[in-house]
């Protein structure tokens, strides 16, 4: 799954670069990101929109006409055109990745570090402050932290930014212990 997300982000980066340049030249970077956030939110909460965007039975012309009807006047021409280009190239699945890459480019421009923190439970304010301090020290930039609660981690946390990943989750430790036990059972316990 992580490999698929990485490939989507890499593919979306070229689109994000062009969109960022166009939005910057028109002074609409924040508006464009807000509109992409709203479209991604619609993907999550509106099953009909998600089905429309993900449908393999629609041709690019049909999807373009539908997007024109749904979005013209509700989002800027720049955002609509960006979504149309994704769909014309059969990359309508990249909308969330496009938003993430645009957000990253904006953050780089503002000397911000996009940081993702995954934890099994919500973190309290002192924990968040400490994570912010550590992320600022390690990155040399102002951290913008997205907190995600993932109960399947069981405990601990995962911190990601740039090409750096720190995984101190209970789940990772249990998986490591399982691998050690499996290896030992294959070799026999006497082969320490």
N, C-alpha and C positions, 0 to 999 in steps of 0.2 A: 504494500500500500504506500509506504513512504517513497519507494522508487517511482511509482506512478505520479505522486504529487510532485516530486522533484522534476520529472520530465515535463509535467504540465507547466510548472513554474518557468522552466527553461524555455519552453515554446512560447509562453505568454510574454516573456521578457522583450522579445523583438517588437511585439505589438505595444507593450507598455512604453518602450523607448519612444516610439513614434507618437503615441498618444500624449506622453509627457511633454515632448517638444512642442506639439501643436497647442496643448493646453497652456503651456508656459508662454508661447508667443501671443496668445489671445488673452492672457491674464485670467484664465478660468481653471487653474489647477485644482483649487479647493472645491469648486462647483462640480468639476468632472469626477473627482473622487467621491463626493457626496452622492452623486447620481449613480455611480457604480455600486456604492454601498447599498443604496436603495434597491437597485436591480437584484443584487445578490440576496438581500433580505426577502424580496419577492420570490426568488427561487426557493427559499427555505419555507415560506409561510403560505404560498399560493400554489397548490398542487397543479392547477391548470396551466399556470405559467411555466412551472418546471417541466410538465409533460410536453408543452409546446416547444420549449427550448431543447429538450432531450429527444424528441421524436425522430426516429430514423425514417419514418414514412413521409416526412415533408421534404420537398426539394428546396434548394436554396432560394429560388424565386418565390415560392409560397411562404417560406419563413420571412423573407425580406418584406413581402407585402403585409404579413401579419404584424411584424415589428413596426412597420410604418404606421399602421392603423392604431396599434396599441400605444406607441410611445411618442409619436410626433406631437409636439406641443407640450409634452409632459417632461421631456428631458431635452437638453441642448442638442443642437445638430451634431456637435462634435461627439457627444456620447452615443447618440443614435448611430452615427456613421461608424464609430468604432465597433459597436455590436454588430452592425451590418457586415463589416469587413470580416469579423470573426466567423460569422455564419456563412458568408460567401466562400470562405476557405474550409468549410466543414469543421470549424473549431469552436462551435457554440458551447462546447463543454469547458472552454477556457475562461469563461466570464469571471468566476471567483479567483482564478489564478491571475488574470489580468488585473483585477483590483489589488491583489497582494503585491504584484510586481510594481504597479503604479505607486502604491503606498510606500514600498521600499525605496523607490527612486525619489519620492518626495522627502522621505526621511534622510536619505543620503545627502540630498541637497541641503537639508536643514541641519546637518551634522547630528542626526539622531540615530540611535541604534534601535532597530526593531527587535524586541525580545519577546519570546513566547515562554511562558512558565506554565507547565502542566503539573497539577497536583491532584491527589485523591480527594482532598477536601478543600474548601475555600481557605485561603490564607488570611491571617489577621493583619491589621495595619502594621505592627512592628515587624512582622516577617516580610511584608511587602516593602517596607522602608529599607530593610537590610538587603533584600534582593536588588532594589534600585541602586543602592550604594555600591554593591559589588559589581553590578552590570556596568555602571558608570566608570568604575576603576578599571575593569578589564577591557572595556571597549574604547575608553577615552572620549566617549560621546555621551550625549544626553539620552538615557534609555526611555523608550516608549514601550511599556510592557503590556502585553495581552495575557491575561490570566484565564486559563482553561481548567475546569474541574473535570477530571477523568477518574471516576471511582475504581475502574479496573486496574489502576496503578497500585492500589491497596495501601500505599503510604509513600512517603518520600516525595521527590519531585524530579521533573526533567526541565532543564533550562536550555533554550536554543537561541542563538543569534549568530549572524554571519555564517561562517562555516564551523562554528563551535557548538558542541552538544555535550551537556553534562547530564548523565542519567543516573540518579541516585534513588530510583524508585524501588520499592519493595518487590514489585513484580520482576524487575531485571535481576535483582539479587536471588530471588527464588528460581528464576530460569537458569541462572548460573549454577546454583546448587544442584538443580535437577540434572544439568549436563555433567557435572562432576560425578554425581551418583551413577548416572547411566554409564559414563566412561569406566568408573570403578567396577560396576557390575559386569561389564564386558571383559575387563582385564582380571577381575578377581580382587578381593579386598586385601590380599596379602602383598600385592605389587605396589605398595605406596610409593 
